[in-house]
Amino acid sequence: MRILTRISHPACRSLIGRSIPLLDAVPEPAGVDGRTDERPGGERDPVLLLHDLMPRAAKQIEWLRRLSSRSPTMSIFLLLPPSGDALRELALHGSRLPLVGIEAWTQELTPETLAASLRIALNDRAEELRLWDRVIRWPLPRMLRFLAEAELRFAPRDASSEDVLRLAGITYESARREAKIAGLPGPGRFVEALRLLRVVARLYHGAKIKEVAPAYGFHDAERLARRMRHHFDITPTQARALGPAALLDRLERKWFGDVVAR
């Protein structure tokens, strides 16, 4: 995953400059035109953009929203400056940003701590973008495509299905009608199946079932196991062994009759 930076605040810029080398990564400046995910040969790479919402947080949020709308493999990590209105503007207008992490600059925040947060964001987001790269090629009706994008690009791990519908900008009934015509599950089950894929991506890389379950909106490990059996007829431990790609194959065969987007 490429790392791009657009940091204006001096304190944030200094901290980022000392944190990135700990990741063995070479950051690139993000261009003002927003073309972050195209190589000269047309190849799209997953991108993590580091930003501090400075100057003028509202203007930067609007720029990030436009950028993310045309960059499906981009994620955003925010390092908020020690002063200003960035947090307030983010709360008001940042709901459809593909955020993978937020840290606030303080004198106590060390380069090692920030690098650890960035490493987690990079690893987790890379897996979810691999899922989205498959799902974006599914033959989905328009409303379900919006819903899939909201779940895999914008929704927090523990978001409810109502939250995901709100992020997608659609109503339950409109999504239900399109799903019924297409012979696909309704919005709640559709979102839950995608959420389980996100869970398996974490389990596959060593996360513990009892910790992952509540982090992704399931009450406990037992509830997660019931929903996993419902959708995939396997246990979370079996899903961990198979991995997210194998479960995607299963889901495509179940919903579309064949593997459609490998």
Summary of the structure (lengths in Angstrom):
residues: 262
radius of gyration: 18.9
end to end distance: 20.0
largest distance: 55.9
contacts: 826
relative contact order: 0.09
helix: 57%
strand: 10%
